[in-house]
Amino acid sequence: MPQIRNASAGVSSAIVAVVPALTRLLDVRTRAALSQRDLSKRSGVAQSTIVRLEQGEPHVRPITIRKLARALGVKPAELMG
């Protein structure tokens, strides 16, 4: 079960799930022949977020995982290795 922590970036007190890094995001994206920009447009996830996730950012909201998976046509678990 993912741990829950408070995001303390001063922006809001949103709850963020700490889940395994999306270790396969880059592989799945390149296999789909999509650029980061294309994936951003399809998913509604900021390109800067996609860059951070592909570099191993461990803090990701479940909704972000679902948006990326939907845009790539895979199950969310497939992005997490």
Backbone as JSON, one array per atom type, in Angstrom:
{
  "sequence": "MPQIRNASAGVSSAIVAVVPALTRLLDVRTRAALSQRDLSKRSGVAQSTIVRLEQGEPHVRPITIRKLARALGVKPAELMG",
  "N": [[0.84, -1.17, 0.0], [0.59, 2.24, -0.84], [2.44, 4.88, 0.73], [1.24, 7.78, 2.42], [1.7, 11.25, 2.26], [1.95, 14.68, 3.29], [2.04, 17.25, 0.94], [4.41, 19.73, 0.96], [5.04, 22.11, -0.39], [4.28, 24.65, -0.11], [2.26, 25.47, -1.73], [-0.21, 24.13, -1.6], [-2.09, 22.03, 0.64], [-2.28, 19.49, -0.38], [-2.76, 15.96, -0.62], [-0.38, 13.59, -1.39], [0.36, 10.61, -2.99], [2.93, 8.34, -2.33], [4.43, 6.48, -4.53], [5.86, 3.65, -6.27], [8.49, 4.63, -8.43], [7.9, 5.67, -11.8], [9.23, 3.68, -13.55], [9.17, 2.57, -16.08], [8.13, 4.38, -17.8], [9.52, 5.94, -19.78], [10.35, 3.89, -21.56], [7.88, 2.84, -22.42], [6.71, 5.11, -23.54], [8.51, 5.73, -25.66], [8.28, 3.42, -27.16], [5.72, 3.75, -28.04], [6.17, 5.67, -29.84], [6.06, 8.41, -29.2], [6.74, 11.79, -28.48], [7.87, 13.65, -25.58], [6.44, 15.98, -25.52], [4.23, 15.35, -27.17], [3.03, 13.34, -25.6], [2.4, 14.84, -23.38], [0.44, 16.58, -24.44], [-1.55, 14.7, -25.15], [-2.18, 13.53, -22.69], [-2.63, 15.54, -20.83], [-0.9, 16.09, -18.85], [1.7, 18.03, -17.57], [4.58, 18.77, -19.56], [6.99, 19.2, -18.21], [6.56, 17.75, -15.9], [6.47, 15.15, -16.91], [9.12, 14.9, -17.76], [10.44, 15.0, -15.25], [9.38, 12.67, -14.07], [10.35, 10.69, -15.77], [12.96, 10.88, -15.13], [13.05, 9.74, -12.69], [11.61, 10.78, -10.53], [10.13, 10.3, -7.44], [7.67, 10.99, -6.33], [4.44, 10.98, -7.12], [1.18, 11.69, -8.18], [-1.68, 9.57, -7.99], [-3.68, 10.12, -9.93], [-2.19, 11.26, -11.95], [-0.67, 9.12, -12.85], [-2.73, 7.53, -13.88], [-3.69, 9.2, -15.96], [-1.45, 9.29, -17.67], [-1.14, 6.57, -18.3], [-3.57, 6.03, -19.59], [-3.34, 7.71, -21.83], [-1.24, 6.45, -23.09], [-2.26, 3.99, -23.62], [-2.04, 1.8, -21.92], [-2.03, -0.27, -18.91], [-1.93, 1.2, -15.66], [-0.07, -0.13, -13.94], [1.81, -1.1, -15.7], [3.51, 0.99, -16.16], [5.06, 1.16, -13.98], [7.05, -0.7, -13.83]],
  "CA": [[0.0, 0.0, 0.0], [1.42, 3.43, -0.89], [2.45, 5.77, 1.87], [0.63, 9.08, 2.14], [2.39, 12.34, 2.93], [1.47, 16.01, 2.92], [2.93, 18.02, 0.07], [4.69, 20.96, 1.68], [5.69, 23.05, -1.28], [3.72, 25.95, 0.14], [1.2, 25.75, -2.69], [-1.45, 23.64, -1.01], [-1.86, 20.9, 1.53], [-2.78, 18.31, -1.08], [-2.16, 14.7, -0.23], [0.31, 12.97, -2.51], [0.73, 9.22, -2.73], [4.29, 8.0, -2.7], [4.33, 5.19, -5.21], [7.11, 3.34, -6.97], [8.77, 5.49, -9.58], [7.4, 5.17, -13.08], [10.49, 3.25, -14.16], [9.01, 2.14, -17.46], [7.47, 5.43, -18.58], [10.32, 6.26, -20.96], [10.28, 2.76, -22.49], [6.53, 2.74, -23.0], [6.51, 6.29, -24.39], [9.28, 5.63, -26.91], [7.68, 2.33, -27.94], [4.52, 4.32, -28.66], [6.66, 6.68, -30.79], [5.57, 9.71, -28.78], [7.67, 12.69, -27.8], [7.34, 14.1, -24.3], [5.44, 17.01, -25.84], [3.03, 14.65, -27.65], [2.41, 12.68, -24.46], [1.83, 15.91, -22.57], [-0.81, 17.02, -25.08], [-2.54, 13.62, -25.09], [-2.54, 13.17, -21.32], [-2.95, 16.68, -19.99], [0.15, 16.18, -17.83], [2.72, 18.98, -18.03], [5.81, 18.16, -20.08], [8.01, 19.24, -17.15], [6.26, 16.63, -15.0], [6.89, 13.93, -17.61], [10.58, 14.9, -17.68], [10.83, 14.61, -13.88], [9.01, 11.27, -13.83], [11.28, 9.84, -16.53], [14.25, 10.96, -14.45], [12.97, 8.99, -11.45], [10.88, 11.47, -9.46], [9.35, 9.27, -6.74], [6.38, 11.48, -5.83], [3.51, 11.16, -8.24], [-0.23, 11.5, -7.79], [-2.33, 8.48, -8.71], [-4.39, 10.61, -11.11], [-1.19, 11.48, -13.0], [-0.37, 7.8, -13.39], [-3.88, 7.11, -14.69], [-3.72, 10.01, -17.18], [-0.37, 8.85, -18.56], [-1.45, 5.22, -18.77], [-4.67, 6.14, -20.55], [-2.81, 8.32, -23.06], [-0.34, 5.49, -23.72], [-2.99, 2.77, -23.92], [-1.56, 0.69, -21.08], [-2.5, -0.26, -17.54], [-1.0, 1.95, -14.81], [1.0, -0.98, -13.42], [2.84, -1.28, -16.73], [4.44, 2.11, -16.11], [5.84, 1.06, -12.75], [8.03, -1.78, -13.88]],
  "C": [[0.89, 1.24, 0.0], [1.33, 4.23, 0.39], [1.81, 7.08, 1.45], [1.42, 10.13, 2.91], [1.76, 13.64, 2.51], [2.49, 16.67, 2.03], [3.16, 19.35, 0.76], [5.46, 21.95, 0.83], [5.14, 24.45, -1.09], [2.56, 26.31, -0.78], [-0.15, 25.33, -2.12], [-1.1, 22.5, -0.07], [-2.43, 19.63, 0.92], [-2.07, 17.07, -0.58], [-1.61, 14.04, -1.48], [0.66, 11.55, -2.12], [2.17, 9.03, -3.16], [4.24, 6.59, -3.24], [5.67, 4.88, -5.86], [7.27, 4.23, -8.18], [8.26, 4.84, -10.86], [8.59, 4.76, -13.94], [10.36, 2.89, -15.63], [8.38, 3.2, -18.34], [8.23, 5.75, -19.86], [10.23, 5.15, -22.0], [8.93, 2.7, -23.2], [6.28, 3.92, -23.94], [7.26, 6.17, -25.72], [8.75, 4.49, -27.78], [6.42, 2.8, -28.66], [4.88, 5.42, -29.67], [6.1, 8.07, -30.49], [6.71, 10.53, -28.17], [7.06, 13.05, -26.44], [6.23, 15.14, -24.54], [4.13, 16.36, -26.3], [2.28, 14.0, -26.49], [1.75, 13.72, -23.55], [0.49, 16.37, -23.14], [-1.9, 15.96, -24.97], [-3.07, 13.39, -23.68], [-3.02, 14.34, -20.47], [-1.98, 16.85, -18.83], [1.25, 17.09, -18.38], [3.98, 18.26, -18.49], [6.9, 18.15, -19.01], [7.8, 18.11, -16.14], [6.71, 15.32, -15.62], [8.41, 13.8, -17.55], [11.02, 14.42, -16.3], [10.53, 13.14, -13.61], [9.96, 10.33, -14.56], [12.67, 9.85, -15.9], [14.21, 10.32, -13.07], [12.3, 9.69, -10.29], [9.96, 10.48, -8.76], [7.96, 9.71, -6.3], [5.46, 11.79, -7.0], [2.09, 10.88, -7.74], [-0.83, 10.36, -8.61], [-3.06, 8.95, -9.96], [-3.42, 10.84, -12.26], [-0.83, 10.15, -13.65], [-1.49, 7.34, -14.31], [-3.94, 7.89, -16.0], [-2.66, 9.54, -18.17], [-0.67, 7.48, -19.14], [-2.54, 5.25, -19.83], [-4.17, 6.68, -21.89], [-1.91, 7.36, -23.82], [-1.03, 4.17, -24.06], [-2.51, 1.56, -23.15], [-2.2, 0.77, -19.71], [-1.48, 0.5, -16.7], [0.17, 1.12, -14.28], [2.13, -1.17, -14.41], [3.86, -0.14, -16.75], [5.39, 2.01, -14.92], [6.78, -0.12, -12.7], [7.55, -3.01, -13.35]]
}
